[in-house]
Amino acid sequence: MRWVLLGIMAVFCIFSCTDIDQIDLEIGKDLVSSNTKVYYIDTLSVRSSTIRLDSMAVNSSSRFVVGNYEDPIFGTSVAETFLQLRLETFSIDNEATYDSIQLVLDYDGYFYNDTLAEQRLQVFEVLEDIEFNDDDGLPYNTTSFKASSQDLADHVYKPRPKSGDTLFINLDDAFGARLFEQIQEKDITDNEELQRAFKGLKIQAESPGHTLVGFEQSSFVRLYYSIDKETDDDERVRDFTFGTPQSFTAFPSDFTGSLFEGLSSQEQTLSSLEADGQSFMQTGNGLLTKIHVPYLERIYDIPGTGTILSATLVVPMSSDADPDQHPIRDSIQAYYLDQKSDIVGTLGYGSVPVYGFLTEKEDTEFAKDEYRMDIKPFLNYKLDDRVYKELFLGLFPSQLNGALDRYILNDENQENDRKLKIELIYSVYDE
């Protein structure tokens, strides 16, 4: 480990440039003294690998996602959506006649990969009750329910996710008439009876596809009917909304033939040394970059009593990443992981999470993006054996579910201005 002595003048510089109230230490007369030394250290060993969470709750997403695409590194990325129908008014005039039924999907602006090609969406009727067996009663990224092999719709469209438009998909009239008649004849009078007779819908994209598209959770199914005795031509409707958490997006992706095929449990890791000096993150599929700082305690080799003033993890994006085809988000977060890669907390100060923000490095020949994250709480925990003797970070995009974004990151063995590293400012004063 190499360090640089900044000297006592640097102490006053640090304090003059930083809001002292935000520093997580008590500054007393012993620290701010002529014996105080401040070191800048950027050669701490830091190792990265990729893990895959066994499962990940997807109930907190604000959108539904449908689609799939093939990726030479990540394999086949898939998103499919399950919808449970709900209705407010269970009454239809006895003189009414069924007209048609549509699935109405409002774009929410999210997309990933190529939207220039046409995509084929298929809608199926779910045959099982949409219920969750786990203790928390939540859907996970691998949750699935059996659906009919006969589709209710087979719709080809060209995605326009940024248009603010709505996608209308005509559903099978036999399905719509059956739904209409059971409500009209009062065989269905509440949502419990509705969900017993009609379990829900499943939307998926034909494979192989080209893109993922997001839709608003306020989307709905609209049932059209008319009443012959009425003199006006107004068409009557009943709108079925989608209940949560029973309406959700799952990500049954296929890693066959990819780097991640061997990650069958989250205790297994793919070292960056086995992945051409790279680690990976992918939302939806639960791929996280695991950060290990193996020799942190060696800062105690510096004589005197010390404290960490600041610690920044610098995470450069790989040059293999294509932001035009695969846009990257503005921020990342981190979990605390134990030795088995179980999540034991979230990086932050108390209940306030820490974010790593994207910056563009412009002082090199080729501008590249990198994330910079405050990891001081993590390093302090690692130095305190009363907390966790073995503690790791799991980096993930801030939008962990409701998307299938993919990220390729450099490890510590890359060129100096493009490598993973920790920038540490460490202050020492003599006892």
Secondary structure, 3 states (H helix, E strand, C coil): CCEEECCHHHHHHHHHHCCHHHCCCCCCCCCCCCCCEEEEECCCCCEEEEEECCCCECCCCCEEEEEEEEECCCEEEEEEEEECEECCCCCCCCCEEEEEEEEEEEEEEEEEECCCCCEEEEEEEECCCCCCCCCCCCCECCCCCCEEEEEEEEEEECCCCCCCCEEEEECCHHHHHHHHHHHHCCCCCCHHHHHHHCCCEEEEECCCCEEEEEEECCCEEEEEEEECCCCCCCCEEEEEEECCCCCEEECCCECCCCCCCCCCCCCCCEEHHHCCCEEEEECCCCEEEEEECCCHHHHHHCCCEEEEEEEEEEEEECCCCCCCCCCCCCEEEEEEECCCCCEEEECEECCEECCEEEEEECCCCCCEEEEEEECHHHHHHHHCCCCCCCCEEEEEECCCCCCCCEEEEECCCCCHHHCCEEEEEEEEECC
